[in-house]
Amino acid sequence: NKETSSSLKKDSISVKNANDVLRISKDFISRNEYKKAVLFLSKHYDSFSENLYINWLYAYTLSMNNEHKEAKKKFEKAISINAIDKNLQLDYARFLYKTGDINKVETILEQYLDENSKDLEFLLMQANINYWKGDLKGSRKIIAKINDIYPNTDYTKNLESEIESVTATYIKTNFEYQTDSQPLDYFA
């Protein structure tokens, strides 16, 4: 549309370096104009494709536009530039969690979070991943840790309810199976 292209042209005139690209892109993002940010970044990407922060911001912006394949490529490019940046890795874990790639999320979280971590977001991710993988004991352990760190909150309420529901169903099914005498009656 005309407004977008004139805005991008005006902003492109003022681009002299990577910091300008970052500043203008963040301005679009702050106004929730992710499509404009993607267009702007795509226009200037070739000039700054080896910049960690350009790739990282581009990845984030693409993910906000639900362009997950391209976002993953930009995250991987940023990581290839600086693989030890903890914040970048954790941002990538957020993205992967959002897209359902829980095995990679788990690997990143194991690498960057220790047993003393108090980051609620990542603890909840770990608890959910354990639950989805059937590790109810591991999930409950993390839930207990969250409840210790953040007492009197409901952060874990939904997950705790799901675990209780699954556990109750398993116990009921197991009990019914163990007390079912029909197969014996059939052979009698």
N, C-alpha and C positions, 0 to 999 in steps of 0.2 A: 504494500500500500504506500501511498505518497508520503504520509506522515513518517512512516518508518524509514523510508529511503532518504528523506531529507534530514532526519535526525541522525542517521548513520553517516551521511556525507559530511554534515557539520562536525560530528565527533571525529571522523577520520582525518579531517584537516589538522586537528590538534594533536595527532599521534606522532610522537617523536621517538619514543622508546617503550620498553615493556611496561614500565610503571604507568605510562599513559594508557596503555591497553587495559591494564589491571584496574586502574582508577575508573575509566569510563565503563568497563564491563560491570564493575561492582555497583556503579551508579544505576545501571539498568536493573541489576539484580535487586538492589534495595527498593526499587519500585515494582518488583515482581514482574518485570518485563524480560522474562527468560528467553523468549523467541528473539527479541532484539539483541540480547546479550550473545546468543548463539550466532546470529548473523554477523554481529560485529567481530566476535572472536574468529569466526571462519574467514572473514575478510583479512584479518591481520595475522592469522596463525602461521603462515609460511615464514614470515619475517622473524618470528619468535618461537619456533617449534621446539627449540632446545631449552626453553625456559621452564623450570620446574613449576613455578606459580601460574604461568599461562596454561600449562597442561592440566594442572590441578583444578583451576577455576573453570576451565573449559569442560572438564569431566563432570564437575558438579553441575554446571549449567545444563549440559546435555542430559544428565540424569533427572534434573527438574523438569525437563521437556519430555521425559519418558523415552529418550533415545538411548536405550541401555547398551546396545552393541557399541555404538560410537563412544559412549561414556566410559565403558570398560577399556577400550583402546587408549583413551586419553589418560585414564588412571594408570594403566600399565606403562605408558610412555613416561609419565611423571615418576613412577617408581623406578623405571630404568635410569632416570637421571639421578635420583637420590633414594636408594632402597632402604636407608636406615632412618628416614624421617618418621618418627612414631606417629605424629599427628596425621600425616598423609596415609600411613598404613591403617590407622583407625578410621579415617574417613572412608577409605576403600572398603573396610570391613562393614561400615554402615551401608554403603552402596550395595555390597554383595548380599547383606542380610535382607535388604529391601527387595532384591531380585531373586532371593531364595537359594543362593549358592552357599549353603550352610557349612559344607566341608571346608571351603576356603576361609570362611569367616572364623571357623573354629581354629584353624591353623594360625591365622593372624592373631586372634585373641590369646592363644596359648603362648605365642611368641612375645607379645607386648604387654600382657597383663600378668601380674603375679598374684599370689594368694592374699596379699595385703591390699589389693586394689579395692577402691571404694566408689568407683564410677558406676552409678546406678544403671545407666543406659547399657553398658557393656556387661554388667552382671546379669541384667534381665535377658540380654541376648544369650548369654551362656546358659542360663536356666531354661529358656525356651528351647534352645538347641538340644540340651540334654533330654528334655521332655519329648521332643519330636523324634529323637533317636531311641526312645524307650528307656533311657537311664533316669528313672524316677528318683532313685536314691541320690544321684548327683544333682538333679534338679532341686530336690528338697533341701539339700545341703546349701546350695547357693541361695535359695529362698530364705533359709534360716539366717544366713550371713546378711542378706539385704535387710531383713527384719531387725537384726541386731544393730546395723548401721543406721537405719532409718526407722526407729520405733514409732508406733502409733500412726502409721501411714497405710494406705491401701495399694501401694505399688504392686504387690504380688498377689493381691486378692483373686484376680481372674485365673491366673496360672494355678494357684493353690486349689481353686474350685475344680478346674479341669482335672488336676491330678487326683483329687478326692473322688471325682466322678468315675474316672478310669479305674482307679483302685477298687472302688465299691462294685463296679460292674464285673471286674475280674474275680473278686472274692465270691460274688453271688454265682457267677458261671461255674467257677471251680467247685464250689460247694454243691451245686445242683448236679454237676457231673459225677462227683464222688458219691453222692447219695442216690443216684439214679439206678434203680434195680431192673429197669425194662430189659436190658440185654440178657440178664440172668433169667428172667421170666420167659424169654423167647426160647432159650435152650432147655428149659425145664420140661 
